Amino acid sequence: MPYKSLNQFINELEKHGELVRIQTPISPTLQIAEITDRMSKQPDGGKALLFENTGTAFPVLTNMMGSARRICSALGVEHLDEFGELMRLIIGNLLEPKKTIWDKIAMLPELNQIAQWTPHVRSGRGDCQQVIHKQPDLSMLPILTCWPHDGGPFITLPLVHTRDPHTDIRNVGMYRMQVLGPNQTAMHWHKHKTGAKHLAAYSKLGERMPVAVALGGDPAYTYAATAPMPEGMDEYMLAGFIRSRRVELVRCLTVDLEVPADADFVLEGYIDPAEEPVWEGPFGDHTGFYSLPDWYPRFHLTCITHRRDAVYPATLVGIPPMEDAQIARATERIFLEPLRTAILPELVDMHMPDAGTAHNLALVSLQTDAYEGVAYKAMNALWGAGQMMFNKILIAFNAEVELTDYKLLAHKAFSRINPARNFHFGHGIADVLDHAPQTLGIGSKLLIDATGPEQYALSKIDPEPIAHAIAQAGGELSVSSRHLLQEGLPIAFALFERTNTAPAMLGTLQMLVQQAAMQPIVVLVAADKGLPTDRLDLQAWWTLANLDPKRDILIIPTTDGQRAKVLVDGTRKLPQSDQHPRPWPNPALMDAQTIAQVDALWPQLNIGAPIASPSAELQGLNCGNSAEAKLP
């Protein structure tokens, strides 16, 4: 159902036991983030949190879509697969050939339904303009500082409205905004984003670009701003589809743009392309690491409007799992059918595990019975499709697998693949937030084709000789690897302590894998000490984030008829031994002082039994006291 306000959504969550109100005074500087981090990593995402005493006139809502139940409630469905079913019905009807006039007439209800999703601009003011501040000051808002080395407070759920000056087509994107002063922020949009393209167009015209930033309202708006919509398609069409009702827009007061009438806040202003960019960041990002500072446009604020009962929405991103993982689940379900219809009919399903933080790892199942090489087609099609161009590792399976059963997938992959035949490297666009490639925004990619027949029997492997060999090389076999080996999976995670003068990691792994004790191992992964040895999810997250596949994955062919081995360097890359030219970031972890403050506050929060800080067990991953890693 469409929500008339963010408060209505809050009430719905509270009615179903999905929200906790916190009346204790909590600071937007680090404390709200630390409490939210603890809650978001609870089973199924914990609860949404409404901080009612923030030191400002406005409460803060966090983790609002951080569980399967809450993302479904936000989007008005019982299960996210309902979107796939509706997409199949609509797309199927639209594409099916119409033989007679009566067939075409029968399509009118579907066409009328689509027309009803088109946003409508109404006259007069909206609820978002009940209170007007023509001398705006961002300090009135409870804007969060999320991590200790962040460059300042950041608006993390902005719906940034811009318009192409030539076509008048609107774009609504989500680009973080660092507060620079009472009426200025940075606007963090990457060169691939539509907002950046709009600014380039205004720059050629020599004109200021109007910008309007909405916060809150129906949570469908927030989701739509994150969605990978094709360029030129209005995000409010998607919101209308989700809500089954068109979005009502009103005109801004100081810029020529429209925003949702029921938003909680609207920040109106402009960007002057003639101005020099500003130094933005660092920021603890969705990758789990800090994105380091860079130059971005400056946004000037001309007006703030808001509802009388406005709630400030915010999200926290960092080491998974967090709220953005649930938003990614919705994107998988909503866009699967258009992706299948438009570019890859053989696609059965797609899933992006939390450990891959969206772009680093994608799993697909394919119809492979028609002809050979479907995995190659999938590779080329998906790496050229919208935001899938940022994907780093793609693993393809046959149609019958369940992509969320990771243990079963691992058994199927290891019983099928020979890396010498089934690993295929590519090169292309990388996420600007990916710190691993040597060149910003350009990196390598890997397809693992696990669609073939079973050809290798798996049997239990004794971990002790392997642990001894790794210890002799200066590493430690992770506890999680012991469990995998005992289940017959020939993969080992070895944790190493590295310094600036350490030898190249792949060289160490090459010597290690030659030992007789390592003969059963097919994949040997190196990661950094400081990771919990019993947390396979964190070892996978760290490894995926730190590797550039072609540079950091080495395939060792064999001459004895056995399958090739794979060495993976998932450690930090060092400027000396690895010749890595870019600064390396630290993971986004909370500082000890804030952890202690929240520990002391916890009994007052009425939030349940104490929850340990997720950052506490990971402090050994920090190298130095800054956003940039400083290795000894």
Secondary structure, 3 states (H helix, E strand, C coil): CCCCCHHHHHHHHHHCCCEEEECCCCCCECHHHHHHHHHHCCHHHCCEEEECCCCCCCCEEECCCCCHHHHHHHHCCCCCHHHHHHHHHHHHHHHCCCCCHHHHHHCHHHHHHHHCCCCEECCCCCHHHCEEECCCCHHHCCCEECCCCCCCCEECCCEEEEECCCCCCEEEECCCEEEEECCEEECCCCCCCHHHHHHHHHHHHCCCEEEEEEECCCHHHHHHHHCCCCCCCCHHHHHHHHHCCCCEEEECCCCCCEEECCCCEEEEEEECCCCCCEEECCEECCCCEEECCEEECEEEEEEEEECCCCCEECCCCCCCCCHHHHHHHHHHHHHHHHHHHHCCCCEEEEECCHHHCCCCEEEEEECCCCCCCHHHHHHHHHCCCHHHHHCCEEEEEECCCCCCCHHHHHHHHHHHCCHHHHEEEEEEECCCCCCCCCECCEEEEEEEEECCCCCCCCCCCCHHHHHHHHHHCCEEECHHHHHHHHCCCCEEEEEECCCCCCCCHHHHHHHHHCCHHHCCCCEEEEEECCCCCCCHHHHHHHHHHHCCHHHHEEEECCCCCCCCEEEEECCCCCCCCCCCCCCCECECCCCHHHHHHHHHHHHHCCCCCCCCCCCHHHHHHCCCCCCECCCC
